Amino acid sequence: MSDEAFESLMTSVDPPLVVVTTAAEDERAGCLVGFHSQSSIDSGHYSLWLSKANHTYRTGLRATHFAVHFLTDQDHALAERFGTVCSAETDKFADLEVDTDEHGTPLLRDLPNRLLLERIAVLDDGGDHVCLTTRVLSAHSGGPFTPLRVSDADDLEPGHPAEARAVSP
């Protein structure tokens, strides 16, 4: 396979960035995610892929509920906060206005465009990310917006490199 051709095709996709938050056993976690998609029309399912290298993945293995917060083109600072530091070492939620839903899932007030999700299944295909298939419990919109896309955040260095896998499948 040509790495250059694959990279060219993936660059053309340029997905919107989201911040995924979750909690388990009173431990909050959140990370910047570029791999996510609607995965069923009826009933509403949504899939997201978490890096095995990060704290949100480890917390997410114990969690049942997640929030997917859609970033606008004005949210680069939040993308940087949730994408470049390790939440095992830094409280990414410090100084942010955060609510929690009835399942304890952190909800970022500054990011009103969000999905609230319940985990259905986890798929580990041996790659550096794991897929969570979820059921959409609710969707919230703060109105029309221009999404922050992967290409808008190419200046950010991930908090963990993909090679820093937490576990092997």
N, C-alpha and C positions, 0 to 999 in steps of 0.2 A: 504494500500500500504506500502511496505517496503521501508523506506527512504534509507537504506543501499543498497538495490538492485538498486534503482533508481540512486543513486550516483555512484555506480559501473558502470552501463551502460553509464551514461553521461561522466564519466572519460575516458571511452574507445573511445569516439568520439574525444576528444582533438582537438577542432577546432582552426584554425589560428586566431590570434588576429588582429583587425583592429582599426584604429582611424577614427571615423566619424566626419566630420566637416560640419558646416552649418552656415548660417547667415540670420538674419531677421531684418529689420529696423536698419541697421548699427550695429547690435550686433552680434559678432562672438561667436561661441561655438564649443566645440569639446570634445569627450570622447572616452575612450577605450571601445571596444565592442567585446564580444565573441559570441554573438547570431546573426548570419547572414548567408544567403545562397542564391544561385541562386534559383529562384522560377518559372522560365519559360524558355523554350528553344527558342521558336519562337513565339512571339518576346521576346527579352531579358529582363527579369524582375529580380529584386534582392530584397530580403526582409531583413530587419534588425530590431532588437528589441532594443529599448532604455529604460533605467531605468526611471521610473516615478520620481525617487528621484533626478534626476540631472538636471542641467541647460541646457544641450544640448537637453533634452526632451522638456523643456518649450520653448526654442528657436525654436526647430524643429516643434512644433505645428503651428508656424507662418511662417515657411520656406517652399519653394517649391523645393529647390534643395539641394543636399547633395553630399559630396565626401567621398568615402570609401577608405582609405589609408591602404594598406596591409603592415604589419610590417615584417621585416626580423629578423633572429635570432641575428642580431647585433643592434637591435633597442629597447633593454630593457629600456634604459633611457627614450625614448619617451613614451613607454608603462607606465612607472612610472609617468611621467609628466601628461599624459592625463587620467590616471586611479586612481590616489590617491589624487588629489587636486580638490577642487570645483572651477569651472570656474566662478561662481557668485562672488567669493571672490578673485580669482587670475587670472591674464591674462596668460592663458596657452600658448599663442602665443608669449609672450615676448621673445626677443632674438632669435627667430626662423626666418628663411627666408620663408616668406609667400607671395604667389601670390594670386590673386583672378580671378575667371573666369567671364564671362559676366553676370552671375547671382549673383555675389558677394560672391560666395562660397569660403572659404579659402582653398588654396592648399598648402600643406607642401612640400617644395622643397626637404627636406631630405627623403621624402617617395614617390618616383616616380611611384611605382606600385599602381595604383588607378583606381577606377570607378567613373565616374561622373553620377549622378542620378537625375531624376525628380520624385517627389512624385506623386503617383497615388491614394493611399488610406491609411487610418490609421485604425487599428483594436485594440480595447481595449477589451480584453476578461476577464478583472477583475483581472489579475495577476499583478505582480510588474513591468512588462515591457509592452510597447506598440509596436505593429508591424507596421512598415512602409513598404508598398509595393511600389516599385519604377520601373521606366522604365530606362534602361541603355542608357544613351546618348552617352557615349564614354568610352573606356578602354585604359589605358596607362600602359606600362610595361618598366621597366628599365633593363629587362633581367631576366634570371633564378635566383631564390633565394630560400633559405630555410626559411619557415615562422616561426615567433615566435608564439608559441602555448600557449594555456591556461596553460598547465603544466609547461611551461618555466617561467611563471609569477606568480606562486602560492605563492611567497614571498610578493606580493603586497597586501596592504590593501585598499579596495575601499574607495574613497572619501566620499561616502554615503552608509550606509547599505541599503539592499533591503527593510527593514521595514520602511524606511523614505519616504514612498509614497507621492508624491506631491498632488495627488488628488485621490478620489475614483471614480470608473467608474459610 
